[in-house]
Amino acid sequence: MADKKRAEADTEETDGAAKPAPKSKRKLIIIAAAALLLLGGGGGAAFFMFKSKPKPEAVAAPVAKPPAFLDLPDTLVNLANAGGDRPQYLKVKIVLELPDSAMIQQVQPVMPRVMDSFQTYLRELRPTDLDGSAGLYRLKEELTRRVNYAIAPNRVNAVLFKEIVVQ
């Protein structure tokens, strides 16, 4: 019977010692996981901070095609004059900026349509519509919209002015 009591006492001591062990084991696992996470995050940050950058000659930059330019005939129109004494005229030299030189062949057949849309728009302008850089910007944007409509589905990059004279 004494042996049974000793065995029970040993079991209780073992059970009592076994209960605190899992708590310390959990703490140890949590600390180890946190340390691994910290080391992994630090290692990842160091990798991204100190990795070698690609050399400029190693990076293949796409070769951009140079734009093509198409001169339009000089345009001379009289401006809309609301009861003014003398008529005012607008002389414009326009250049179309095309994405590539192959588009010149596609735009040439519809050039009369482009010039007609330009003429009808320009004749409705008043001299005050062309005042300042904002007026010229609006004119450029409207002419770009009209030429893109006339040559659809093709598109121009921009309408450029070589010369603008209001007289």
C-alpha positions, 0 to 999 in steps of 0.5 A: 500500500505504501508503494501505491501511495508513493506511485500516486505521489510520483504521479501527482508530482509528475502531473504537477510538473507536467502542467507548467511545462506546456505553458513554458513550451507554448511561450517558447514556441511563440518566442521562436515564431516571433523571432523567425518572423522578425528574421524573415522580415529583416532578411526580406527587407535587406534583400530588396534594399541591397539587391543589385539594380539592373545596369542601363545597358542590360535593360532593353528599352523599346525603340520609339519610331520617330514621328512623321510630319505632314505640311498642309497647304497654307490656309487663309480665311476671313473671320466672322465679324460682328458688325465690324468696319473692316474684315479681318483675316486669319492666315495659318500654316499647319503641320500634322504630326503622325505616328509614323511615315506610313500614315502619310500615304493613308492621310493623303487621299482624305486631305480634301475632307480635312481641309474642308473641315478646317475651312468651315471651322476657321471661318466661324471664328471671331478675332476674340476666339484667338486671343491669348494662349488659351485661345490658340490651345482651344483652336489646336484641340478643335483642329486635332479633333476634326482631323481625327474625325476626318481620317478615322480610324487613323489618328494624328498625334497633334496639330502643330502651327508653323505660323498664325497671323490675324490681320 
